[in-house]
Amino acid sequence: MEIRRDVFHAIADPTRRSILILVAAGAMGAGAIANNFSSSRQTISKHIQILAECGLLIQQQKGREIYYYINSENMKQIADFIEPFRQLWEARFQKMDAILDTLKNIEW
């Protein structure tokens, strides 16, 4: 049975989110990524595989090592989904700031 995964499945796991943060700082090999976690290399390898299947990581072989890079195009899919919620909360915070400014100017 084939498991269909998408970017939201991938980022649902905190370890995978941590891997994305690590790789966002620069390309890394699987061993270097695994060294940042207390989980087994096999477990981290599975997380990397899921991120690659979802298209959030790009693999590139350099010599004997495979390096993983962030796929910013597919990361944009997450940002696009979150943006309306960010705008909603930003508007609410601006309203709250306006209310607080009004209350500051009231003499009690």
MMTF fields as JSON, N, C-alpha, C and O atoms, coordinates in Angstrom:
{
  "mmtfVersion": "1.0.0",
  "mmtfProducer": "UNKNOWN",
  "numBonds": 431,
  "numAtoms": 432,
  "numGroups": 108,
  "numChains": 1,
  "numModels": 1,
  "chainsPerModel": [1],
  "groupsPerChain": [108],
  "chainIdList": ["A"],
  "bondAtomList": [4, 2, 8, 6, 12, 10, 16, 14, 20, 18, 24, 22, 28, 26, 32, 30, 36, 34, 40, 38, 44, 42, 48, 46, 52, 50, 56, 54, 60, 58, 64, 62, 68, 66, 72, 70, 76, 74, 80, 78, 84, 82, 88, 86, 92, 90, 96, 94, 100, 98, 104, 102, 108, 106, 112, 110, 116, 114, 120, 118, 124, 122, 128, 126, 132, 130, 136, 134, 140, 138, 144, 142, 148, 146, 152, 150, 156, 154, 160, 158, 164, 162, 168, 166, 172, 170, 176, 174, 180, 178, 184, 182, 188, 186, 192, 190, 196, 194, 200, 198, 204, 202, 208, 206, 212, 210, 216, 214, 220, 218, 224, 222, 228, 226, 232, 230, 236, 234, 240, 238, 244, 242, 248, 246, 252, 250, 256, 254, 260, 258, 264, 262, 268, 266, 272, 270, 276, 274, 280, 278, 284, 282, 288, 286, 292, 290, 296, 294, 300, 298, 304, 302, 308, 306, 312, 310, 316, 314, 320, 318, 324, 322, 328, 326, 332, 330, 336, 334, 340, 338, 344, 342, 348, 346, 352, 350, 356, 354, 360, 358, 364, 362, 368, 366, 372, 370, 376, 374, 380, 378, 384, 382, 388, 386, 392, 390, 396, 394, 400, 398, 404, 402, 408, 406, 412, 410, 416, 414, 420, 418, 424, 422, 428, 426],
  "bondOrderList": [1, 1, 1, 1, 1, 1, 1, 1, 1, 1, 1, 1, 1, 1, 1, 1, 1, 1, 1, 1, 1, 1, 1, 1, 1, 1, 1, 1, 1, 1, 1, 1, 1, 1, 1, 1, 1, 1, 1, 1, 1, 1, 1, 1, 1, 1, 1, 1, 1, 1, 1, 1, 1, 1, 1, 1, 1, 1, 1, 1, 1, 1, 1, 1, 1, 1, 1, 1, 1, 1, 1, 1, 1, 1, 1, 1, 1, 1, 1, 1, 1, 1, 1, 1, 1, 1, 1, 1, 1, 1, 1, 1, 1, 1, 1, 1, 1, 1, 1, 1, 1, 1, 1, 1, 1, 1, 1],
  "groupList": [{"groupName": "MET", "atomNameList": ["N", "CA", "C", "O"], "elementList": ["N", "C", "C", "O"], "formalChargeList": [0, 0, 0, 0], "bondAtomList": [1, 0, 2, 1, 3, 2], "bondOrderList": [1, 1, 2], "singleLetterCode": "M", "chemCompType": "L-PEPTIDE LINKING"}, {"groupName": "GLU", "atomNameList": ["N", "CA", "C", "O"], "elementList": ["N", "C", "C", "O"], "formalChargeList": [0, 0, 0, 0], "bondAtomList": [1, 0, 2, 1, 3, 2], "bondOrderList": [1, 1, 2], "singleLetterCode": "E", "chemCompType": "L-PEPTIDE LINKING"}, {"groupName": "ILE", "atomNameList": ["N", "CA", "C", "O"], "elementList": ["N", "C", "C", "O"], "formalChargeList": [0, 0, 0, 0], "bondAtomList": [1, 0, 2, 1, 3, 2], "bondOrderList": [1, 1, 2], "singleLetterCode": "I", "chemCompType": "L-PEPTIDE LINKING"}, {"groupName": "ARG", "atomNameList": ["N", "CA", "C", "O"], "elementList": ["N", "C", "C", "O"], "formalChargeList": [0, 0, 0, 0], "bondAtomList": [1, 0, 2, 1, 3, 2], "bondOrderList": [1, 1, 2], "singleLetterCode": "R", "chemCompType": "L-PEPTIDE LINKING"}, {"groupName": "ASP", "atomNameList": ["N", "CA", "C", "O"], "elementList": ["N", "C", "C", "O"], "formalChargeList": [0, 0, 0, 0], "bondAtomList": [1, 0, 2, 1, 3, 2], "bondOrderList": [1, 1, 2], "singleLetterCode": "D", "chemCompType": "L-PEPTIDE LINKING"}, {"groupName": "VAL", "atomNameList": ["N", "CA", "C", "O"], "elementList": ["N", "C", "C", "O"], "formalChargeList": [0, 0, 0, 0], "bondAtomList": [1, 0, 2, 1, 3, 2], "bondOrderList": [1, 1, 2], "singleLetterCode": "V", "chemCompType": "L-PEPTIDE LINKING"}, {"groupName": "PHE", "atomNameList": ["N", "CA", "C", "O"], "elementList": ["N", "C", "C", "O"], "formalChargeList": [0, 0, 0, 0], "bondAtomList": [1, 0, 2, 1, 3, 2], "bondOrderList": [1, 1, 2], "singleLetterCode": "F", "chemCompType": "L-PEPTIDE LINKING"}, {"groupName": "HIS", "atomNameList": ["N", "CA", "C", "O"], "elementList": ["N", "C", "C", "O"], "formalChargeList": [0, 0, 0, 0], "bondAtomList": [1, 0, 2, 1, 3, 2], "bondOrderList": [1, 1, 2], "singleLetterCode": "H", "chemCompType": "L-PEPTIDE LINKING"}, {"groupName": "ALA", "atomNameList": ["N", "CA", "C", "O"], "elementList": ["N", "C", "C", "O"], "formalChargeList": [0, 0, 0, 0], "bondAtomList": [1, 0, 2, 1, 3, 2], "bondOrderList": [1, 1, 2], "singleLetterCode": "A", "chemCompType": "L-PEPTIDE LINKING"}, {"groupName": "PRO", "atomNameList": ["N", "CA", "C", "O"], "elementList": ["N", "C", "C", "O"], "formalChargeList": [0, 0, 0, 0], "bondAtomList": [1, 0, 2, 1, 3, 2], "bondOrderList": [1, 1, 2], "singleLetterCode": "P", "chemCompType": "L-PEPTIDE LINKING"}, {"groupName": "THR", "atomNameList": ["N", "CA", "C", "O"], "elementList": ["N", "C", "C", "O"], "formalChargeList": [0, 0, 0, 0], "bondAtomList": [1, 0, 2, 1, 3, 2], "bondOrderList": [1, 1, 2], "singleLetterCode": "T", "chemCompType": "L-PEPTIDE LINKING"}, {"groupName": "SER", "atomNameList": ["N", "CA", "C", "O"], "elementList": ["N", "C", "C", "O"], "formalChargeList": [0, 0, 0, 0], "bondAtomList": [1, 0, 2, 1, 3, 2], "bondOrderList": [1, 1, 2], "singleLetterCode": "S", "chemCompType": "L-PEPTIDE LINKING"}, {"groupName": "LEU", "atomNameList": ["N", "CA", "C", "O"], "elementList": ["N", "C", "C", "O"], "formalChargeList": [0, 0, 0, 0], "bondAtomList": [1, 0, 2, 1, 3, 2], "bondOrderList": [1, 1, 2], "singleLetterCode": "L", "chemCompType": "L-PEPTIDE LINKING"}, {"groupName": "GLY", "atomNameList": ["N", "CA", "C", "O"], "elementList": ["N", "C", "C", "O"], "formalChargeList": [0, 0, 0, 0], "bondAtomList": [1, 0, 2, 1, 3, 2], "bondOrderList": [1, 1, 2], "singleLetterCode": "G", "chemCompType": "PEPTIDE LINKING"}, {"groupName": "ASN", "atomNameList": ["N", "CA", "C", "O"], "elementList": ["N", "C", "C", "O"], "formalChargeList": [0, 0, 0, 0], "bondAtomList": [1, 0, 2, 1, 3, 2], "bondOrderList": [1, 1, 2], "singleLetterCode": "N", "chemCompType": "L-PEPTIDE LINKING"}, {"groupName": "GLN", "atomNameList": ["N", "CA", "C", "O"], "elementList": ["N", "C", "C", "O"], "formalChargeList": [0, 0, 0, 0], "bondAtomList": [1, 0, 2, 1, 3, 2], "bondOrderList": [1, 1, 2], "singleLetterCode": "Q", "chemCompType": "L-PEPTIDE LINKING"}, {"groupName": "LYS", "atomNameList": ["N", "CA", "C", "O"], "elementList": ["N", "C", "C", "O"], "formalChargeList": [0, 0, 0, 0], "bondAtomList": [1, 0, 2, 1, 3, 2], "bondOrderList": [1, 1, 2], "singleLetterCode": "K", "chemCompType": "L-PEPTIDE LINKING"}, {"groupName": "CYS", "atomNameList": ["N", "CA", "C", "O"], "elementList": ["N", "C", "C", "O"], "formalChargeList": [0, 0, 0, 0], "bondAtomList": [1, 0, 2, 1, 3, 2], "bondOrderList": [1, 1, 2], "singleLetterCode": "C", "chemCompType": "L-PEPTIDE LINKING"}, {"groupName": "TYR", "atomNameList": ["N", "CA", "C", "O"], "elementList": ["N", "C", "C", "O"], "formalChargeList": [0, 0, 0, 0], "bondAtomList": [1, 0, 2, 1, 3, 2], "bondOrderList": [1, 1, 2], "singleLetterCode": "Y", "chemCompType": "L-PEPTIDE LINKING"}, {"groupName": "TRP", "atomNameList": ["N", "CA", "C", "O"], "elementList": ["N", "C", "C", "O"], "formalChargeList": [0, 0, 0, 0], "bondAtomList": [1, 0, 2, 1, 3, 2], "bondOrderList": [1, 1, 2], "singleLetterCode": "W", "chemCompType": "L-PEPTIDE LINKING"}],
  "groupTypeList": [0, 1, 2, 3, 3, 4, 5, 6, 7, 8, 2, 8, 4, 9, 10, 3, 3, 11, 2, 12, 2, 12, 5, 8, 8, 13, 8, 0, 13, 8, 13, 8, 2, 8, 14, 14, 6, 11, 11, 11, 3, 15, 10, 2, 11, 16, 7, 2, 15, 2, 12, 8, 1, 17, 13, 12, 12, 2, 15, 15, 15, 16, 13, 3, 1, 2, 18, 18, 18, 2, 14, 11, 1, 14, 0, 16, 15, 2, 8, 4, 6, 2, 1, 9, 6, 3, 15, 12, 19, 1, 8, 3, 6, 15, 16, 0, 4, 8, 2, 12, 4, 10, 12, 16, 14, 2, 1, 19],
  "groupIdList": [1, 2, 3, 4, 5, 6, 7, 8, 9, 10, 11, 12, 13, 14, 15, 16, 17, 18, 19, 20, 21, 22, 23, 24, 25, 26, 27, 28, 29, 30, 31, 32, 33, 34, 35, 36, 37, 38, 39, 40, 41, 42, 43, 44, 45, 46, 47, 48, 49, 50, 51, 52, 53, 54, 55, 56, 57, 58, 59, 60, 61, 62, 63, 64, 65, 66, 67, 68, 69, 70, 71, 72, 73, 74, 75, 76, 77, 78, 79, 80, 81, 82, 83, 84, 85, 86, 87, 88, 89, 90, 91, 92, 93, 94, 95, 96, 97, 98, 99, 100, 101, 102, 103, 104, 105, 106, 107, 108],
  "secStructList": [7, 7, 7, 7, 7, 7, 2, 2, 2, 2, 6, 6, 1, 2, 2, 2, 2, 2, 2, 2, 2, 2, 2, 2, 6, 1, 7, 3, 3, 2, 2, 2, 2, 2, 6, 6, 7, 1, 1, 7, 2, 2, 2, 2, 2, 2, 2, 2, 2, 2, 2, 2, 2, 6, 6, 1, 3, 3, 3, 3, 3, 3, 6, 6, 3, 3, 3, 3, 3, 3, 7, 2, 2, 2, 2, 2, 2, 2, 2, 2, 2, 2, 2, 2, 2, 2, 2, 2, 2, 2, 2, 2, 2, 2, 2, 2, 2, 2, 2, 2, 2, 2, 2, 2, 2, 7, 7, 7],
  "xCoordList": [0.837, 0.0, 0.883, 1.791, 0.608, 1.369, 0.766, -0.444, 1.627, 1.181, 1.362, 2.455, 0.289, 0.362, 0.723, 0.045, 1.777, 2.231, 2.231, 2.48, 1.947, 2.062, 2.902, 3.326, 3.138, 4.006, 3.459, 4.234, 2.147, 1.56, 1.727, 1.848, 1.734, 2.058, 3.51, 3.826, 4.368, 5.795, 6.069, 6.849, 5.447, 5.747, 4.957, 5.119, 4.111, 3.349, 4.249, 3.9, 5.386, 6.292, 7.367, 8.01, 7.568, 8.554, 9.99, 10.786, 10.323, 11.677, 11.887, 12.95, 10.885, 11.014, 11.099, 11.835, 10.355, 10.472, 11.888, 12.449, 12.462, 13.829, 14.831, 15.79, 14.616, 15.493, 15.427, 16.454, 14.226, 14.084, 14.823, 15.443, 14.759, 15.47, 16.973, 17.669, 17.478, 18.909, 19.345, 20.334, 18.604, 18.991, 18.788, 19.458, 17.882, 17.681, 18.949, 19.2, 19.744, 20.988, 22.075, 23.03, 21.939, 22.915, 22.752, 22.257, 23.17, 23.045, 23.807, 24.873, 23.236, 23.859, 23.668, 22.714, 24.584, 24.439, 23.596, 23.375, 23.132, 22.265, 22.983, 22.377, 24.256, 25.018, 25.12, 24.953, 25.394, 25.494, 24.149, 24.093, 23.08, 21.741, 21.49, 21.049, 21.769, 21.507, 22.303, 21.839, 23.493, 24.33, 23.677, 24.103, 22.668, 21.98, 20.82, 20.14, 20.585, 19.438, 19.867, 20.885, 19.081, 19.365, 18.736, 19.024, 17.885, 17.266, 18.312, 19.382, 17.992, 18.912, 19.039, 18.161, 20.137, 20.34, 19.245, 18.813, 18.798, 17.742, 16.446, 15.748, 16.127, 14.926, 15.032, 14.086, 16.178, 16.38, 16.359, 15.839, 16.918, 16.897, 15.461, 15.149, 14.599, 13.185, 12.529, 11.759, 12.833, 12.295, 12.776, 12.0, 14.048, 14.601, 13.902, 13.588, 13.657, 12.971, 11.575, 11.169, 10.849, 9.5, 9.577, 8.774, 10.533, 10.684, 11.026, 10.558, 11.83, 12.182, 10.98, 10.742, 10.222, 9.031, 8.014, 7.322, 7.928, 6.979, 7.519, 6.812, 8.761, 9.346, 9.866, 10.139, 10.012, 10.545, 12.07, 12.693, 12.667, 14.121, 14.481, 13.794, 15.56, 16.11, 17.418, 18.235, 17.613, 18.836, 19.796, 19.391, 21.064, 22.086, 23.321, 23.866, 23.751, 24.926, 26.184, 26.303, 27.129, 28.449, 29.463, 29.684, 30.065, 30.978, 30.203, 29.236, 30.626, 29.961, 28.858, 28.109, 28.763, 27.808, 26.591, 26.709, 25.424, 24.2, 23.916, 23.836, 23.766, 23.457, 21.991, 21.411, 21.424, 20.02, 19.917, 20.586, 19.064, 18.824, 17.328, 16.495, 17.014, 15.612, 15.087, 15.768, 13.886, 13.211, 12.287, 11.141, 12.795, 12.054, 10.735, 9.786, 10.676, 9.429, 8.291, 7.174, 8.578, 7.538, 7.321, 6.233, 8.327, 8.139, 7.153, 6.433, 7.131, 6.208, 4.76, 3.884, 4.508, 3.16, 2.669, 1.495, 3.558, 3.214, 2.975, 1.992, 3.871, 3.747, 2.452, 1.781, 2.11, 0.878, -0.359, -1.326, -0.328, -1.452, -1.59, -2.702, -0.472, -0.472, -0.761, -1.266, -0.454, -0.546, -1.91, -1.929, -3.039, -4.325, -4.526, -5.115, -4.039, -4.154, -3.257, -3.641, -2.049, -1.136, -1.754, -1.675, -2.373, -3.014, -4.168, -4.342, -4.947, -6.065, -5.585, -6.128, -4.569, -4.064, -3.367, -3.456, -2.685, -2.048, -3.096, -2.886, -4.216, -5.298, -5.87, -6.157, -6.031, -6.551, -5.583, -6.008, -4.305, -3.316, -3.285, -3.109, -3.455, -3.49, -4.695, -4.585, -5.849, -7.037, -6.791, -7.179, -6.151, -5.863, -4.908, -5.083, -3.901, -2.982, -3.727, -3.447, -4.671, -5.445, -6.276, -6.366, -6.869, -7.658, -6.756, -7.123, -5.604, -4.67, -4.191, -4.069, -3.919, -3.517, -4.627, -4.354, -5.876, -7.018, -7.116, -7.333, -6.96, -7.048, -5.924, -6.13, -4.745, -3.622, -3.926, -3.455, -4.704, -4.986, -6.18, -6.461, -6.872, -8.019, -7.498, -6.672, -8.011, -7.649, -8.663, -9.859, -8.212, -9.101, -9.314, -10.034],
  "yCoordList": [-1.183, 0.0, 1.247, 1.376, 2.153, 3.384, 4.434, 4.656, 5.067, 6.114, 7.454, 7.787, 8.21, 9.534, 10.532, 10.631, 11.257, 12.242, 13.612, 13.746, 14.624, 15.987, 16.795, 16.278, 18.057, 18.882, 19.032, 19.164, 19.013, 19.198, 17.947, 18.036, 16.795, 15.56, 15.638, 15.257, 16.123, 16.183, 17.101, 16.749, 18.256, 19.209, 18.929, 19.633, 17.916, 17.566, 17.009, 17.078, 16.468, 15.856, 16.86, 17.483, 17.022, 17.991, 17.675, 18.59, 16.402, 16.053, 16.508, 17.027, 16.316, 16.748, 18.266, 18.796, 18.97, 20.437, 20.848, 21.785, 20.147, 20.441, 20.167, 20.919, 19.106, 18.791, 19.92, 20.34, 20.404, 21.506, 22.753, 23.451, 23.034, 24.194, 24.017, 24.956, 22.823, 22.555, 22.738, 23.418, 22.13, 22.159, 23.554, 23.911, 24.332, 25.698, 26.535, 27.463, 26.208, 26.942, 26.57, 27.324, 25.429, 24.999, 23.52, 22.762, 23.116, 21.714, 20.814, 21.171, 19.642, 18.697, 17.284, 16.994, 16.412, 14.993, 14.359, 14.954, 13.151, 12.461, 12.237, 12.38, 11.891, 11.669, 12.927, 12.882, 14.047, 15.322, 15.711, 16.249, 15.439, 15.723, 14.832, 15.314, 13.544, 12.582, 12.912, 12.646, 13.487, 13.829, 14.865, 15.043, 15.534, 16.566, 16.012, 16.768, 14.711, 14.108, 12.913, 12.278, 12.618, 11.444, 10.178, 9.074, 10.333, 9.185, 8.434, 8.965, 7.195, 6.402, 7.015, 7.744, 6.702, 7.182, 6.656, 7.349, 5.441, 4.846, 5.644, 5.872, 6.066, 6.873, 8.213, 8.648, 8.864, 10.163, 9.985, 10.836, 8.891, 8.603, 8.489, 8.971, 7.865, 7.741, 9.125, 9.415, 9.972, 11.341, 12.098, 12.806, 11.942, 12.601, 12.084, 12.858, 10.785, 10.177, 10.784, 11.102, 10.943, 11.523, 12.961, 13.366, 13.733, 15.121, 15.184, 16.073, 14.254, 14.211, 13.781, 14.342, 12.789, 12.336, 13.465, 13.56, 14.307, 15.42, 16.605, 17.586, 16.502, 17.566, 18.742, 19.797, 18.589, 19.684, 19.677, 20.709, 18.524, 18.42, 17.933, 17.096, 18.47, 18.049, 17.317, 17.786, 16.178, 15.395, 15.702, 15.806, 15.842, 16.013, 15.227, 15.427, 14.345, 13.532, 14.282, 14.811, 14.314, 14.905, 13.856, 13.635, 13.224, 12.131, 10.968, 10.487, 10.523, 9.397, 9.853, 9.031, 11.124, 11.672, 12.271, 12.868, 12.098, 12.744, 13.909, 13.739, 15.084, 16.28, 16.644, 16.419, 17.203, 17.589, 19.098, 19.733, 19.658, 21.088, 21.344, 20.487, 22.513, 22.937, 23.208, 23.828, 22.745, 23.069, 24.252, 24.071, 25.446, 26.65, 26.781, 27.388, 26.223, 26.288, 25.56, 26.07, 24.378, 23.636, 24.171, 24.011, 24.801, 25.452, 26.615, 26.954, 27.212, 28.312, 27.845, 28.628, 26.589, 26.031, 26.153, 26.435, 25.943, 26.068, 27.533, 27.871, 28.397, 29.826, 30.389, 31.205, 29.955, 30.43, 30.008, 30.764, 28.808, 28.334, 29.142, 29.459, 29.47, 30.153, 31.654, 32.266, 32.239, 33.693, 34.293, 35.303, 33.739, 34.353, 34.377, 35.315, 33.353, 33.319, 34.372, 35.017, 34.54, 35.564, 36.95, 37.781, 37.19, 38.48, 38.715, 39.822, 37.686, 37.782, 38.177, 39.096, 37.482, 37.782, 39.13, 39.832, 39.499, 40.809, 41.915, 42.894, 41.77, 42.756, 42.817, 43.901, 41.676, 41.652, 42.325, 43.066, 42.075, 42.713, 44.219, 44.974, 44.661, 46.102, 46.747, 47.848, 46.068, 46.583, 46.66, 47.629, 45.641, 45.632, 46.768, 47.421, 47.011, 48.119, 49.454, 50.329, 49.604, 50.845, 51.031, 52.138, 49.967, 50.036, 50.392, 51.225, 49.782, 50.075, 51.523, 52.182, 52.027, 53.429, 54.362, 55.369, 54.031, 54.829, 54.807, 55.844, 53.652, 53.526, 54.278, 54.816, 54.33, 55.06, 56.558, 57.235, 57.07, 58.499, 58.912, 60.103, 57.966, 58.283, 58.608, 57.891, 59.724, 60.085, 59.474, 59.742, 58.68, 57.981, 58.819, 58.422],
  "zCoordList": [0.0, 0.0, 0.0, 0.821, -0.919, -1.018, -0.084, -0.076, 0.695, 1.615, 0.919, 0.462, 0.843, 0.235, 1.314, 2.337, 1.084, 2.054, 1.392, 0.193, 2.202, 1.704, 2.689, 3.723, 2.365, 3.199, 4.611, 5.559, 4.769, 6.094, 6.952, 8.174, 6.31, 7.027, 7.499, 8.626, 6.646, 6.977, 8.16, 9.044, 8.19, 9.267, 10.537, 11.534, 10.513, 11.717, 12.815, 13.993, 12.447, 13.421, 13.865, 13.02, 15.182, 15.66, 15.231, 15.017, 15.105, 14.66, 13.224, 12.883, 12.389, 10.99, 10.9, 10.068, 11.747, 11.758, 12.158, 11.591, 13.132, 13.559, 12.444, 12.269, 11.7, 10.57, 9.538, 9.006, 9.26, 8.302, 8.775, 7.972, 10.066, 10.612, 10.445, 10.058, 10.733, 10.557, 9.117, 8.84, 8.199, 6.789, 6.187, 5.218, 6.748, 6.251, 6.434, 5.665, 7.45, 7.701, 6.697, 6.51, 6.062, 5.069, 4.775, 5.609, 3.589, 3.171, 4.141, 4.642, 4.39, 5.311, 4.796, 4.074, 5.173, 4.906, 6.0, 7.055, 5.738, 6.7, 8.032, 9.093, 7.983, 9.213, 10.052, 11.271, 9.405, 10.117, 10.725, 11.83, 10.005, 10.54, 11.753, 12.796, 11.621, 12.697, 13.955, 15.064, 13.8, 14.955, 15.869, 17.01, 15.382, 16.176, 16.992, 17.686, 16.919, 17.585, 18.416, 18.139, 19.434, 20.263, 19.678, 20.139, 18.674, 18.007, 17.19, 16.895, 16.83, 16.015, 14.617, 14.154, 13.973, 12.592, 11.678, 10.756, 11.928, 11.106, 11.24, 10.251, 12.455, 12.681, 11.965, 11.308, 12.094, 11.433, 9.922, 9.2, 9.45, 8.008, 7.501, 6.412, 8.271, 7.887, 7.835, 6.92, 8.81, 8.798, 7.554, 6.912, 7.228, 6.036, 4.788, 3.884, 4.732, 3.586, 3.413, 2.295, 4.51, 4.444, 3.943, 3.103, 4.45, 3.999, 2.512, 1.8, 2.055, 0.626, -0.215, -1.285, 0.261, -0.474, -0.616, -1.629, 0.39, 0.36, -0.44, -0.671, -0.851, -1.655, -0.86, -1.433, 0.459, 1.264, 1.292, 1.542, 1.038, 0.936, -0.458, -1.044, -0.964, -2.243, -1.955, -1.162, -2.595, -2.426, -3.574, -4.732, -3.231, -4.272, -3.861, -2.776, -4.723, -4.418, -4.808, -5.913, -3.861, -4.087, -3.657, -2.467, -4.63, -4.314, -3.718, -4.31, -2.552, -1.896, -0.943, -0.415, -0.732, 0.244, -0.468, -1.538, 0.15, -0.331, 0.601, 1.818, 0.026, 0.805, 0.604, -0.458, 1.639, 1.613, 1.713, 2.527, 0.865, 0.785, 0.976, 0.684, 1.462, 1.567, 0.163, -0.654, -0.11, -1.359, -1.065, -0.651, -1.282, -0.907, -1.668, -1.17, -2.852, -3.623, -2.899, -2.822, -2.374, -1.653, -0.245, 0.308, 0.348, 1.645, 1.495, 2.434, 0.319, 0.047, 0.171, 0.541, -0.134, -0.006, 1.443, 1.681, 2.393, 3.811, 4.15, 4.808, 3.702, 3.975, 3.387, 4.019, 2.188, 1.549, 2.338, 2.431, 2.902, 3.705, 4.997, 5.42, 5.612, 6.906, 6.774, 7.715, 5.646, 5.466, 5.839, 6.542, 5.417, 5.803, 7.327, 7.863, 8.011, 9.466, 10.108, 11.084, 9.548, 10.051, 9.895, 10.8, 8.734, 8.488, 9.454, 9.963, 9.704, 10.635, 12.025, 12.639, 12.517, 13.853, 13.902, 14.909, 12.847, 12.796, 12.906, 13.623, 12.209, 12.285, 13.705, 14.215, 14.327, 15.702, 16.675, 17.561, 16.516, 17.387, 17.179, 18.135, 15.937, 15.668, 16.343, 16.881, 16.319, 17.009, 18.514, 19.165, 19.052, 20.484, 20.839, 21.867, 20.001, 20.233, 20.233, 21.053, 19.313, 19.247, 20.522, 21.052, 21.0, 22.237, 23.42, 24.248, 23.502, 24.597, 24.529, 25.562, 23.316, 23.178, 23.656, 24.31, 23.334, 23.78, 25.308, 25.935, 25.886, 27.351, 28.048, 29.136, 27.45, 28.024, 28.112, 29.027, 27.172, 27.1, 27.954, 28.082, 28.528, 29.385, 30.771, 31.337, 31.306, 32.682, 33.62, 33.507, 34.516, 35.449, 36.632, 37.548]
}
